[in-house]
Structure formats: structure tokens, C-alpha cells
Amino acid sequence: MTDILSPIPPRTVDRRAFILNNTALQPVPHAPEIRLHLADEATELWSRTEEELGELGLPPPFWAFAWAGGQALARFILDHPDTVAGKRVLDFASGSGLVAIAACMAGAASVTAIDIDAFSAIAIGVNAAANGVDITVDHADVLGTPTVGFDVILAGDVFYEKPMADRVLPWLSAAERLGTLCLVGDPGRAYLPKDRLDLCATYSVPTTRELEDSEVKMTNVWRLKAAAGSPDLTPPGKAAA
């Protein structure tokens, strides 16, 4: 079962039916333990989404694909379950819910998946059910809002645009200063703040030329490190992650 915290404005379109009718349930290439409802053609699905909603200029259907950063982060979590086991986990910009599902499978105490896309909120629930896990979905923009109550924040493929990167890094940094472990999956996006990251692992991730410039992307998992001069605000009695 999946709980959606924030109500999604009612629309005439049946998002769940649209997702099921335009995707196929299949294993994730770099994390085959997980199955997702995925699409084959990005541009075609994007056009269909705009037609279905009667709107132009919609964001790409990130929820319908297993992006390289998310695949690497999911693989890392599955291979290193102690990273999330028994912990409260937030999957930011969750998309399909891939990383959130991996955290559930690795034994997280609770997992919340956040995404601003209403289709994503439904897709996460559909994919969670397909994998037999429980995820709380929050359909909201949380950037700029203090994030408390989580031990780990996971973020796959979030540094692809400067406006997004400029908002994400301060938000993650604020969480890190409170003792939250922040992990990032990234295949070399343009605005990745490498000077603020420590490398955890590197993977050769299968992908598609529909999404990337090659069929295999070298993709890293990074840990956000404290900014120079940042005070240690870890709560008393809690060791930094």
C-alpha cells in the first residue's frame, strides 16, 4: 500500500490507466531485482501525455524511464543495504520510484518518495505495488523547506539543469549539516558539484540512446560532504552518518 500525503488536483485524465496503457512492466537493467512500468519512446510518450491532458509545455515524462543516476543509486543501495537498513529514507525527485523501492528492499524503516510531477506520484504507487513494498508519496516541491525526520536522503540525476542544481545543493547541504546522509547518483551531468562530493562507487549502467548519448553510461554514486567551515549541527547523542 502507498500513502499519498499531498492531494493531487483532480483532472479528467485517469493517470493510473494512462501509465498502465503506455508502459510495460520490465526489469531494471542495472537492478533486475526491481521491476518498473517503463516506456520505450520518450518523445512519443511526451506527446501522448500532452494530448491526454490537453496541455503543451509539460515536463518530460521522467517517471517512465530508469535514468542512469537512479539505476546506479539503486544498485548501490541493494549492494550496501546497511546504508539504509533500519533508517528513515527520503527519495528526492523520485520519478518512477526506483531508488525508493531499492531502499525498501534493503530494509529501510520507512521510505518517503517526493516528486512534483502528478504522474510520478501515481507511477511510484503503481511500481511500489508491483514490487510488493510500501512507500509514502509526497507530491510537493520541498526545496527551500527544512527537511527533518530523515536519516538518509537519496537523489538520482538531479543536477542536469542549473536552476535545479542551484536549489538542490543548498537544500541537501542544510540536511547534511543536521547529520543526514545525502547520496547522489549521477552520470556526469553538467551542474554536478564535484567539489562538494566524495566518490562512493562507479558503475557501467545500461541505458538507451532515447535518453543518453551512449548505450552505457559510467555513473557514479557520491556522498555529499560538509562545506568548508560548516559547523557540526549533528544532534547530541547522534553520530554523524
N, C-alpha and C positions, 0 to 999 in steps of 0.2 A: 504494500500500500504506500502511496506517496501523498503527502500533505502539501498543498499549495497555500502559502501564507498570505500572499497579496492577491486580491481579486483581479482577474483579467477582465477588462471591459467587454461586455457581450458583443458579439459580432454574428452576422448571419452565417458565416462560414463555419463548418464543423472542422476544426483544426485537427482533431484526432483522426477523423475519416480521411482528411487530405493527406496526412502523414502516412497512414497505412496504405493508401491508394497510390502513392508516388514514391515509395521506398520498398526495399526488400530486407528482411532480417538476415544478417550475414555476420560471420566472424570478423572481428577487427584484425587487420593483417599483422600488426606487431603485438597484439594482445588477444590471441584467439580464444582465450577463456571467456571473453566477453563478446556478446552478440548485440548488434545495433541495427536499427532500421535506417539504412543508408540509401542514398540516391546515386545514380551513375553519371548524370549530366547536370553540372552546376548551372549553366546558363539556362538550359531548358526548364529546370525546376524553378529558378528565379523568376522566369517569365510566367510560369504557371501560377506561382504564388501571387504575383501582381494581378493577374487576371482574376484569380479566385476572390481576392479582396477588393478588386476594383480600385487599386491604388498604384501609383507609379513612384519610383524612387525609394522602394523598400530596401532595407539592408539585405546583403546576400544571405542565403539560407545556410548559415554556419551550422545549424543543428542537424543537417542532413549528411554531414561528412565527418570522417575521422581524421582530423588535421594532425600533421606531424608532431607538433608540440604536445598535443593531448595524448597521442599514442605513446610517445616517449615517457611522459609523466605517468601514464597508466602502467606501463611496463616496469618503471622504477618502483612504483608503489607495490605492485604484485610481487616483485622480486625482493623487496625490502619491507615486508609488512610491519615490522617494528616501527617504521616511520609514522604510522597512523594507528596502530593497534591500541584499542582502549582509549583513543583520543577523540576530541570533538573537532570535526573537519569541515572546512568551508571550501567548496569548489567554485571559484570565481569565473564568470563568463563561461559557464558550463557547457553551452552548446547542446550537444547530444546527450550529455551526462556521462560520457565515457570515463573521465577521471573520477567522478563521484562514485560510479559503480565500482571501479577498481578499489577505491578506499573502503567501500562497504565489504567487498570480498576479502580485503586484507584485515578486517576485524576492527574497523573504527567503531567507537562507541556510538557516534551519531554522525550523520553526514547531511549537510545542507548545500544545495546547488543553487547558485544565483545566476540569473541571466535577464537582460532587459527585453529579450525577444519573446513575445507571447507564444509563438510557435515552439520555441525552445522549451518553454515551461511545460508544454504538453508532451513534446518529444522525450524529455527527461523521464516523465512519468511512464510513458509507453515503454521506453528502453529499460527502466528500472524493473518494471513488471516482467519483461522478457528474460531478465537475469535473476529474478527472484530476490531482489533486495529492496530495502526501504530507504527512501530518500525524501527529505523535506525540500520542497522547491520554493524559492522566493523570487518572484517576478518583480524586480526592482533595480533601480540604479543606486548602489550603495557607496559609490566613490564620493569621498568627501565626508562620509559619515563614519564616526568611530566604530570600529568593529571589535566587539568584546564577546567573550563566551566561546572562543575557539582556540584550540591548541595549535592547529595547523591550517594554513591557507595554501591551496593549490591553484596555480594559474597557468593554463596551457595556451600558448600562442596569443598573447595579449599585447605585444609590443610591435605590431605591424603598422600602426599609424601614429604620427607624432601627437595629435590631440589626445588620443587614448593613452599613450605612454606617459604624457605629461600629467595625467590624472592618476594613473595606476601606481606609478613609483612612489609618490608621497603617501598614498593610502597604504601600500604594503609596508613602507618604511615606518609609518606610525604603528602598525600592528607588530612589526619586528621589535620596536622599542619596548613594547609591552610584554615581550617574551614569546611571541607567536612565531613558530617555524613557518617560513614562507618559501615555497618551492615553485620554480618556474620551468616549464617545458618550452623550448624554443629552437627552431631550425635555422637560426641566423637572420631573424627579422631586422629591419633597418634601424629600429629605435631601441634595441635591446641594450640596457645599461650595464655593459660588461664590467665596468669598474666597480659596480656595487654588488657583484655576484661572485660566488665561489662555485667551481665546477664540481658536480657530483657524479655524473655519468654521461656517456656518449653512446648513441645507438644509430644504426643504419635502419631508417624507418621506410618501409614500402609506402609509396603514395601513388598519385596519378597525375598525369600532365593536365588533367582538368583543373587541378588545384595548384600544382607546383611546376617548377621549371625542369624537373627531372623525376624519374620513377622511383628513385631512392634518395632520401634526404638525410644527411648527417645531422642529427638532432641531439641537443644537449639538455640535461636536467641541471638546473642551477639552484643554489640556495642563496637567498638574499642575506647579505652581511650588514652589520651595523655601519652607518655612516660615520666617517671620521669625526670624533668629538661628540658623538651622541651619548647621552647619559644612559646608564643601565637602569631601566624602569621595570625590570622584572619584579613582580610582586614578591614580598618577603616569603620565604619558605618554598618558593618555586624556582627550580633550577632552569636556566635558560635552555631552550630546546637545542 
